[in-house]
Amino acid sequence: MKSNPYFNQLPDNYLFTEISARVRIFREQHPEAQLLNFGIGDVTQPLVPAVTDAMHAAVDDLTHRNSFRGYGPEDGYSFLKQAVIQNDYLPLGIQLHENEVFISDGAGSDLGNLSELFTADNRVAILNPAYPAYLDTCVMAGRAGTLLENQWSRIICLDCTADNNFIPELPAGQADIIYLCFPNNPTGTTLTRSQLQMWVDYALTHHSIIIFDGAYEAYISDKDVPHSIYEIPGAKEVAIEIRSYSKSAGFTGVRCGYTIVPEATGLRSMWMRRQCTKYNGTSYVAQRAAEATYTPLAKQQLAQQINYYKQGALLLRNGLEQLGYNAYGGINSPYVWVKTDTDSWTFFNRLLQQCQVVCTPGVGFGSEGDGYVRFSAFAGYDQCQLALQQIKQL
Ligand code: MLT
């Protein structure tokens, strides 16, 4: 047996596993400490009643012989695909066919699995900093090349720095696969329609595919920020869009999301073929729960929940600025990206030891993230208030 050698090129721990390990050690040493957790972007508010009612009803369906469901369709039930099309796309003027919508167990799995559609010699462009799963999956697939002085030889890094307002420039050469995430994780910044159009035009010219991670779409409030890449003319030919109910409806534990693979990309039937072999479908209860997020009552309840997180994000951003930090994001995003006066891990340790506040070290998202930390406002508004009081002590 020969194991996949590319795994040896990865850091020993995934970013959030490493943070959990450090936090666990701190808790063992300081059992009395009341930690405030702004690390992983995990929701803290419970599911809204309109969703849990639907889940209870779905469980009841499974208890009766005539409404029981076993294996569902690998690509998801029609009731949810239709709800997605009618609610998330038609209001934006985007027409999709049901077979272009693939229901998933959340964005994470598809982001990694999509990589199987492409040969190893494709050149990949990834934002720096970026959600670590994009790079990790490229490394696992042997697509990243070799790591020399913190730089992967075959990865095109799209630097997002304060100097370019965290808006990446187009690659100078050929990028075949481009990972974009807007509203951005971790910087919290967004692209306007015209900025996103430049990426679609690039992909059309270079025959590239954009994997567009729209996990934070629900946090957009600015009018000029597109909710879907398919609002941009030409995008259906060059973009796969990934969405999740994790951050929009608190499904990080329930697990449900979807991926749009338009026919015009030429990849739809390949993705279907892949899913039929390797995926047995998302659970019926989770899909009914996701369907329920589109009822008028759920929309109202979820808007309140998202607003609650957004208020916390804004409070954090403003509060940290008042304390003298340069803070970014936090407006169309649950994440606040903060410049630190040391490297990321030193600041992370200082915040943990002196303030009992857990954040995410920016360097975990890429070399350009060093000297920054990320705060996740999913901790909740009250926790944001408390954290600011404790950070004042630094
Ligand atoms: C994050 O904290 O960046 C994400 O929420 C983690 C995830 O979605 O897997």
Residues whose N, C-alpha, C, O or C-beta is under 5 A from the ligand:
A	BS01	MLT	G39 I40 G41 D42
